[in-house]
Amino acid sequence: MRSVAEFTRMWADLAPVGRTASSGGYRRFAWTREDHDLREWFAAECARRGLDVVTDRVGNQWAWWGDPDAARHAGRPGVVTGSHLDSVPDGGAFDGPLGVVSALAALDGLRARGHEPSRPIGIVNFVDEEGARFGVACAGSRILTGVLDPDRARGLIDDEGRTMASAMTVAGHDPAHLGRDDEVLARIGAFIELHVEQGRHLVDVGAAIGVGSDIWPHGRWRIDLPGEANHAGTTALEDRLDAMLGVAAVTIAARRAAQEHGCVSTVGKVQLTPNGVNAIPSHAAAWLDVRSADAGAVRTTVAEVTEVAEEFGGRVREESWTPTTAFHPVLVERLAAGLGGVPVLGTGAGHDAGILATHGIPAAMLFVRNPTGVSHSPEEFAEEADCLLGVGALVAVLADLTSDPTDETP
Amino acid sequence: MRSVAEFTRMWADLAPVGRTASSGGYRRFAWTREDHDLREWFAAECARRGLDVVTDRVGNQWAWWGDPDAARHAGRPGVVTGSHLDSVPDGGAFDGPLGVVSALAALDGLRARGHEPSRPIGIVNFVDEEGARFGVACAGSRILTGVLDPDRARGLIDDEGRTMASAMTVAGHDPAHLGRDDEVLARIGAFIELHVEQGRHLVDVGAAIGVGSDIWPHGRWRIDLPGEANHAGTTALEDRLDAMLGVAAVTIAARRAAQEHGCVSTVGKVQLTPNGVNAIPSHAAAWLDVRSADAGAVRTTVAEVTEVAEEFGGRVREESWTPTTAFHPVLVERLAAGLGGVPVLGTGAGHDAGILATHGIPAAMLFVRNPTGVSHSPEEFAEEADCLLGVGALVAVLADLTSDPTDETP
């Protein structure tokens, strides 16, 4: 089968890009050299299939089989699939790339079976999904849909002090025209994102493929804790204001509250100032991530952490908040039924599909079984057989959604 | 008085070098551009006084008034004063530079009063005293005295992954010949280091100047805590191994144990991997600094912290340990008496004077009052009047130690 061979070849192509020898994981951050190489690769794969790539004003890459503008003017906007190619620090090979590679392989599969789509099929590579560099996840789809203000986006700063605007400019992308782009959005009649599962639901129920029903409410908070710079060896304990003690208390409070209220919470990023062995920390920033199926539980957890932070003179600011995102119920049901009644599951992870769904575009996700549930890690994994079942499922879904010329939805 | 004008001029010269606008503190790390500028400045100040600068194999800079080799062969090795010019991250202006500038101003003062030294007087700028870049404090004097192994020193790695050997090479210094240097050490008959006080003892007793009696036992430990990389949003709490929870526990244990046992302890530096907002930390390194007048109390504190670290699967390694360092008792008494009975005090901070004392060189320190006790901070301060009293004290001490040609000691 051509799609199988192509899947394997593409997967091998991507394996070395941005891989770090020390961890075996990936560092593919938006608007870097690695990202550039991945974008070139995407354009080349599309060209290989006779598809032009159009980069929108934000930097997301779109390739269309069929004319999306003619179709949408005819009231039949296209069906888009794809995902992203960037990664978290020391991330795995699957989160993102599996959806992009599967989209390209599914196109091969559709063509191999002689499918003539009744509406255009698009493949997308969303830029900066992980937010690993500038701290805002799904930046590409958030800017596209107007959820993330262009000025705020341009001014976001990475750990080296470079703004997103500057990073885009260095990468050859003009940041002047960021903003909601209704032209691009109008072309999308439905969006299907295939993704490796980031938990163990499919393993537990013994299924290779599942359909996503919703994304849990989730948010990120930045906690700033004050300290007073001083010598670690000569300052009496009672004279100290040590910002690290606040970080410790907040970390323990976050775990305890999450346990109590049925959330998951993480303090995954900490920055101490000056971060010197013999200097009392004069400032600390810690980032808190909390998610749950129940938004109220998240709010309660954050409130309890805030209370502890304030006991240490700290301040908690919400950096992002996403309420429950339900995928399109009709589409979800159609996918699950069309795939022979595969499991339907929610997820704690955010995705571009969620951003588009919130914007009102019919969207759904396909999940591919992850034998350990591990993700955002070099250990992230899916069996090749399951990945190929994922491609097959995507072929079936795309064929279903582009077969009936009278079909009004998804 | 020429020494006053010179002090003020030199202090103003140094004020902008390595100053960071954001904190108002200094970042003067060994073998950087800033360090290079400071070393050039030191050489120029010595040249201005007709003194040649000799850089030893490690990189410490020495300027001699008189011929140190002729003198030592005659059994009358010189009296050296000075300190260092590097800083901790966001350090203050005084820690280090006050000793160097005072040394130069004291030389001016001695000459202005027509002093003819009975033995050579040396001024030293020790390299890399703070260990801010490579993690080992007093690297310049430790390598000089053979306490720090040359191979270990060359292989020390900074936060950017550069070795000390490479950093030296980039700075134009050949790292091939590091190691104990008896030629250089034999020239030092006595070492007097002037330093801003890093506590509030002198304020409390109402004295501008004090003499150091000893340095508390102190050490640094690196604590490595394991974790498992995983997605912050999708991994159940019970499936997590989160390295940050270990850091929090260790931080709290370190403070609690220090309080109980009468030490000061600090977790001032933390490195999370991958340090991403939505990634569970897969590894953490935390550095612990513990000091006390009582070495047993330090050991007990570290043992209790180690127990907690091990509960989290962590490992604690000693990076450095310095037992109580007593300065030369005769010299200490002579200085205190010669200055009219100024207070004698111990300190929790390490100094090059302590390294030389441990090596058997008669050494002592002069402390200048610090109105807040704050150091290793942009807020570190000493009144100019007190600094000038410090220069005066150093003039008196140097004059005393180099006046009597029959004087066998210090």
Interface residues (C-beta under 8 A of the other chain):
Chain A: G25 V88 P89 D90 G91 E130 G131 A132 G135 A137 Q198 G199 W216 H218 R220 E228 A229 N230 H231 A232 G233 T234 T235 A236 L237 D239 D242 M244 L245 V247 A248 A249 T251 I252 R255 A258 Q259 V264 T266 V267 G268 K269 V270 L272 T273 P274 N275 G276 V277 N278 A279 I280 P281 S282 W287 D289 R291 T347 G348 A349 G350 G373 V374 S375 H376 S377 P378 E379
Chain B: S23 G25 V88 P89 D90 G91 D95 E130 G131 A132 G135 A137 Q198 G199 W216 H218 R220 E228 A229 N230 H231 A232 G233 T234 T235 A236 L237 D239 D242 M244 L245 V247 A248 A249 T251 I252 R255 A258 Q259 V264 T266 V267 G268 K269 V270 L272 T273 P274 N275 G276 V277 N278 A279 I280 P281 S282 W287 D289 R291 T347 G348 A349 G350 G373 V374 S375 H376 S377 P378 E379
